[in-house]
Every structure is written in C-alpha cells, then in structure tokens.
Amino acid sequence: MQFFKRHTKRIVIDSSGYLLLVLAVISSPLPGPGGIPLALAGLGLLSINNEWARRLREYLLRNGGKVVAFLFPKNPLVQWSYDVLALVLLILVGILAWQHDAVWKISVAAVLFFGALFLALMNRDRLKNIRSKA
C-alpha cells in the first residue's frame, strides 16, 4: 500500500508540474507576466522529484537579473530608443483603441499597451525606483 501511495503522489505532482509548464507556454503570448510565474511554479513542482528540474529552476532564478541587464543596458542611446519605442507603442494603442471596431484591434491594443508598460518600467530602472519609494 505504501508503494502505491508514494508513486501515486509522485505521478500527481509531476503531472501538475508538466500541466503548469504547458499552461505557461499557452499563456505566454497573452498580456502580462502569466507565463513566467506558471513556468516557475511548474518547475517548482517538478523539482520535488526531479533533479534536472531543480537545477534548471535554480539556474533561472539565479541568472534572471542578467537577462534584464543585457536587454536594458546603461547606454543613454539605448535608453532613449526604448523610451521612444514605448511612446510610439502607446500612440499606436491609442489609435487602435479609438477605432475599436474589431475585436482583434482591441486585443492588439491590449498586448501593445502591456509591452509599452513593460518597456517603460524596465528601462532606466524605473520599476526599482518605484519599489524603493513605496
């Protein structure tokens, strides 16, 4: 009986972890950070029983900040470029939202809005500054 209980628990935990990874892939094109927390949760569940998942989860958590530093360098030209891109995306969001005659335009406007918000907050460490003041 103990054998059955232990293996059933492992199958349920691993299945839940794989399900969360699949949901992370499915939800990744949607606005917001939906895919990343789901992927980390799935890896967290899989890391209970699998060494490869534990190593991958620890690597991603340890090196996630390096990706942000690579994408948003302290170069003023790059920072201004990101600011201009965020502004252009917000203008495009306004145009698409103003027309709002098709569902796909509203959907594209929502995706572009969250993309512009992400660029604006991550550029020049604005998100870190907001968090430190709060």
C-alpha positions in Angstrom: 0.0 0.0 0.0 2.9 2.4 0.8 4.4 1.8 -2.6 1.1 2.7 -4.4 0.6 5.8 -2.3 4.2 7.0 -2.9 4.1 6.5 -6.6 0.6 8.0 -6.9 1.7 11.1 -5.1 4.8 11.4 -7.5 2.6 11.0 -10.6 0.1 13.6 -9.4 2.9 16.1 -8.5 4.8 15.5 -11.8 1.6 15.7 -13.8 0.7 19.0 -12.2 4.2 20.4 -12.9 4.0 19.4 -16.5 0.5 20.9 -16.8 1.7 24.2 -15.4 4.6 24.2 -17.9 2.1 23.7 -20.8 -0.2 26.4 -19.4 2.9 28.7 -19.2 3.6 28.1 -22.9 -0.1 28.6 -23.8 -0.4 31.8 -21.8 2.9 33.4 -22.8 1.5 35.5 -25.7 -1.2 37.0 -23.5 -0.6 40.4 -21.9 1.1 40.4 -18.5 3.6 38.1 -17.0 1.4 35.0 -17.0 3.9 32.5 -18.5 6.8 33.2 -16.2 5.2 32.5 -12.8 3.4 29.5 -14.2 6.7 28.1 -15.5 8.5 28.7 -12.2 5.6 27.0 -10.3 5.7 24.1 -12.7 9.5 23.8 -12.3 9.0 24.1 -8.5 6.6 21.1 -8.5 8.8 19.1 -10.8 11.9 19.8 -8.7 10.4 17.9 -5.8 11.0 14.6 -7.6 13.4 15.5 -10.5 17.0 16.7 -10.1 17.1 18.2 -13.6 14.1 20.5 -12.8 15.7 21.6 -9.5 18.9 22.6 -11.3 17.1 24.4 -14.1 14.8 26.3 -11.6 17.8 27.4 -9.5 19.7 28.5 -12.7 16.8 30.6 -13.9 16.3 32.2 -10.5 20.0 32.9 -10.1 20.6 34.3 -13.6 17.3 36.1 -14.3 18.7 39.5 -13.5 21.5 39.1 -16.1 18.9 38.9 -18.8 17.4 42.2 -17.7 20.8 43.8 -17.5 21.6 42.6 -21.0 18.3 43.8 -22.5 18.3 47.2 -20.8 22.0 48.4 -20.7 23.0 51.7 -19.1 23.8 53.2 -22.6 21.9 56.5 -23.0 21.2 55.9 -26.7 19.6 52.6 -25.9 17.6 54.1 -23.1 16.3 56.9 -25.3 15.5 54.3 -28.0 13.4 52.3 -25.6 11.6 55.5 -24.4 10.8 56.4 -28.0 9.6 52.9 -28.8 7.3 52.9 -25.7 5.9 56.2 -26.7 5.2 55.0 -30.3 3.6 51.9 -28.9 1.3 54.0 -26.7 0.3 56.2 -29.6 -0.5 53.1 -31.6 -2.5 51.7 -28.7 -4.5 55.0 -28.6 -5.2 54.8 -32.3 -6.3 51.2 -32.1 -8.4 51.8 -29.0 -10.0 54.8 -30.6 -11.2 52.8 -33.7 -12.3 49.8 -31.6 -14.4 48.4 -34.5 -12.9 44.9 -34.4 -12.1 42.6 -31.6 -8.6 41.9 -33.0 -7.7 45.6 -32.8 -8.7 45.8 -29.2 -6.6 42.7 -28.5 -3.6 44.0 -30.3 -4.0 47.3 -28.4 -4.0 45.4 -25.1 -0.9 43.5 -26.0 0.9 46.6 -27.2 -0.1 48.5 -24.0 1.4 45.9 -21.8 4.5 45.8 -24.0 4.9 49.6 -23.7 4.3 49.5 -20.0 7.0 46.8 -19.6 9.5 48.8 -21.7 8.8 52.0 -19.8 9.1 50.4 -16.3 12.2 48.2 -17.0 14.1 51.0 -18.8 16.3 53.2 -16.6 15.4 51.1 -13.5 12.1 52.8 -13.1 10.5 49.8 -11.5 13.3 49.5 -9.0 12.9 53.3 -8.2 9.2 52.9 -7.7 9.6 49.9 -5.4 12.2 51.7 -3.3 9.9 54.7 -2.8 6.9 52.6 -1.8 
